[in-house]
């Protein structure tokens, strides 16, 4: 059990970061208290979405440079579910139960692997209670599991747009939990965003992507589930915007661009933090009245399935999000929740 973060120290750090925010940063879209309160008894269950039709699109011609070898899908043990939902426990306990149900972290992280965990740490002026940044104990639990599986290194990084990375890492509480777990917080250097051709993309044929992400053996995507003014919701696919330098290029036809980016990055595992969800005024929030305690973790190797389920926690259907429909059309995963093997775990039971 990790030591809780001192709230007053967090709030002092939050106040210190306020001066770093500018109006222009607010206009740029970015990509929660460790709660011991059980989720509402009427926790939202997945809606009954219809399958999203695959729209035929003519993909852009493959570009000649930096073409990766085809990504092989993760082998799925015969008894493993497609998606796991853990509820009503401490964040670390929910993460551990969810990953164990998927077959254990060893399924995703080979021994001696170089692992990058990508949370959402978009601002330096809100503590995790405000649900604008990923819950620090969720991130810390993933670092521990990767190291227990035999990873050589586990680095955690994001590219905040409100305040400096150092401030955002500390104020969010993520730096403390990652260091306690044995991982490394990395400030993303602007010099390491490399112009990268994205073969077979429909829209986003090139982007400046962070080099360490491209070279990692394993990328684990761990967004917080929150409202977003442009994308409607920030979930797994939207969280990958943080690996791109010029995010503005993604805003036009955002859904297709996010699907193109997700198809290139291909995280091995997506773990959505719905411990505290930002229900309105995202992505930065700032009003605790907009935060809903759900005490829920959604985990899957299928980023489309994870996003589809998480959308139902907001009362939305998967087809409401253009990046989900584009992801289905690109063959990145499935949104037909009724036909997926979903295991739900009550950790507090």
N, C-alpha and C positions, 0 to 999 in steps of 0.2 A: 504493500500500500504506500503510495507516494505521500509526501507531506503536503498538506494544503497550502496554497500560496496566500500570503498575508494580503488581505483585501486593501488595507490602507496603503501598503507599499505599491500595489497595483494602481490605485487611484492617483497617488502622487506621480507615478510614471505616466499615467494617462494625461494628467494636467500638463506635464512638461512637454508632451508631444503636440499639444494643440497648436502651438505657434508655427509648426512646420507645414500646416495645411494651407493650400491656396485655392482660390475659386476655380482655376483651371483644372486643378487635380480633381475637384469635385465633379467636374463635367466629364471626366474620363472614367468610364465604367471599369471596375476591377472584377477582377475575375468575377467559451460561453460559460458562469459560475459552475464549478463542478457541483451538480445538483444532486441532492440526496432525496428530493421530493419525487414520489412515484408519479408517472404520467397520468393524465386524466383517464378515468375509467372508461370513457368513451373514445379510446384511442382510435384514430382513423384507420380503417382497414382499406386495403387496395380496392379501387373501383373496378368495375367490370368493363375494361376497354375493349373495343373491337380491334382486330388486327389492323395495322397500318399498311395500306397498300404500298407496294414498291413502285415508285415512279421511275420510269425509264429515263435516264439522262445520258447524254453523250459525254463521257469523261474527256477531260483535256488530254492531249497527246502526252505520253510520258516524256519528261525532260531528260537530257543526256547526262547530267552530272548528279553525283551523290545519290544514286539509285540503290536503296538497301536491298538485301536479299529478302525474299518473301518471309513474313512473320508467320511462324507456325503457331496454331492455336494451342493453348494450354490443354494438356491431356486431362480429361475429367474422370476421376474415379467413378466407377459404376454406381456407388452408393452416395455420392456427393450431390447435394442440391445445387440448383442453378443460382440460387440467391438465398441469403440468410438474413432474417430480421431478428435482432436481439433487443429486448425491452426490459425496463424496470430494474436496472442495476446500476452500480457504479460504472463510470465510463470504461475503465480498464477491464473490468469483469465482462462487460458486454462485448468489447472488442475480442477478448480471448475466446469467449464462447462462440462468437460468430465465425472466427477464423478456424477454430477447431472443427466446427460443423462443416466447413468447406473442405476439410481434409488436412488442415494444419498449415502453418506458414511454410513448412518444408515443401509443400506443393508449388509454391510460387517463388521461393528464394533458395537457389542452390547453395551449397556450401562454398565459401570463399567469394560470394557474389558481391559486386559493387552496387549498392542499393541507394536510390534517391526516393525520399518520401516528400510529396508535394502537397502541403496543406494550403489553405487560403489564409493569408496574413496580409490583407490588403491595406490596412490602415494602422497608424501608430497612436491613435488618440482614443481608442476604446478598449477596455478590458474585455475578457471573453464573455462576461455576463451579457454584453450587448449583442452577442450572436452575429457579429460581423466577421469574426475570425474563428478558425477551427478550434474546437475544445482542446486545450493543451494536454489533458490526460489521455485523450484518444490518440493524439500524435505520439506521446511518450510510450503508450502501450504497443503501438506498431513498431517503434524503434526496438523495444525490448524483444518482441517476437522475432524480428528479423535477426537480431544478434543471437538469440537462442537457437535459431535455425542454422546458424553457422556463417552468417554474412561476414565478409571481410571488413566492410565499412558501411555505415548508414548515415547519409547526409540528408539534412532537411533544409529546404530553401523555398523562397517565394520572392516575388518582385513587387513590393508594395508601391502604391501610388500616392498614399497619404502619409507623409513623414518618411524618415529614413528607415532602411531595413533594420538597422541595429535597434532603433527605438521600437519599431513594430514587433520585432522578435521578443523584446523584453516585456513590453506592455501587455502583449497578448498572453504572456505566461508560457508560451511554447518553448522559448529558449531554456527556461529553467527545467522543464520536464524532459526535454530532449537531452540536455547535459546530464541530468540525474539518471537517465536510462542508458547512457553510454554512447549516444549519438553525437553528431557534429552539426552545428548550425553554420550555414554557409551564406555569406552575402554575395548575391549574384552580381558579378562584374559586367559592366556594359560591354567591355572588350570581348567577352566570351559569347556574345550573341552572334551566331554565324549565319550568313545568307545561305539558305538551304532550299534546294529544289524539292518539291513534294510531288512525286510521281502519281499519276492516276487521280489527282485532285480534280474536282469539278470546278471549283472556284479559286481556292487558295493554292496556287501553283508554286509560290515561293514565299518564304517568311524568314526573318532573322530569329532562329531558335537557339536556345541556350545549349552550348556545346556539351556540357556535362550531362544534360538530359539525353542527348543523342548517343552518348558513349556509355551510359549506365547499363549494367546487366539487367536490372529490374527497376521499373518505375512504379511506385504505389501512389495512387491519386486519393487524397483524403480531404474533400471539400466539406465545408459546412453547408447545410441546406438552408438557403435564404432567398428572400425576394430579390429581384434584380429589375431595375427600371427599363432596361433594353431587352434582355433575354427572357424576361418574366421570372425565371428562377436561375440561381446559381446552383449547379449540381456537378457531377463528375466531369462532363464534357466541357462545361463553361469554365471550370477551375483550371483547365489546361491553358487558358489564355495567359496565365502568368509565366509561361515558358517562352513567350514571344515578346520581342522588344517593342515594336510599334503596334500597339493593340488597335489603333484606329483602323488599320487595314482590315480588321476582322468585323468591324461594326456594320459595314455594308453587306447585306445578305449573311447576317451573323450565323444563322442556323447551319447553312451549308459550309461556311468557313470553319465552324467549330467541328463539324463532322470530318472535314478534310484533315484538320489538325489532329483530331483524335485517332484517325485512321493511320496517321504517320507515327505518332508517339506510341500508341498501343500500350497503355498501362497494363501490367500483369494483374493488378488487383485494384478495385475501387471500393473504398470504405467511406460511406456518407455519414457524416456526423449530424444526427438529428437529436442530439441531447437537448439543445436549446435551438429553436428555429426562429429566424427573423422573418416575420410574416408580412411586413410592409416597410416601405421607405429604405429598401436595399439599393445598392449593396452595402452602404456604410452604416445605416441605422443611427442610433443615438438615443432612442427612447425605449426604456424597458417595457413600456406598454405594448410595443410591437413584438415582443419576444414571447414565444410559447414554449413551455417546457414539455418535451415529448419523451425524453429518456429513451431514445431509440437509436440503434445503429443498423445501417443497411450495408451489406457486403456482398460483392460478387466479382468474379473475373470478367463478367459481361458488363461493360460500362453503360450500354444502352438499357439493359435490364435494371441495373441499379438506379439509373436516372428515372426510368419509367415508374418504378415502385415509389421512389421518393416524391415524385410529382403528386401521387395520390395522397400523400400526407398533407398537401396543401389544398386538397379538394380538386385537383386538376387531373385531366386525362393525359396519357403520354402524347397523344396526337396534338395536344395544345402547345407543345414545345417544338419549334421548327428544327432544332438540332437533333431531337429524337427521331423525327420523321426522316431527316437526312441521314442519320446514322443507320436506320433500318434499311433505307434504300441503298446505302453503301455496303451493306452486309457486315456492319460492325457488331451487331448483336440483335437481340429480340425485345420487342415491347409487348408481346402477347402474354400478359401476366397470367391469364387463366390457364395457359398451357405450359407454364414454367413450373419446375419443381422448386417450391418455396418452403423453406423451413422457418418456422417462427418459434422463438425461444423466449420464455419468461424467466429471466435471470433471477429475479427476486423471489420466484416461487419456491 
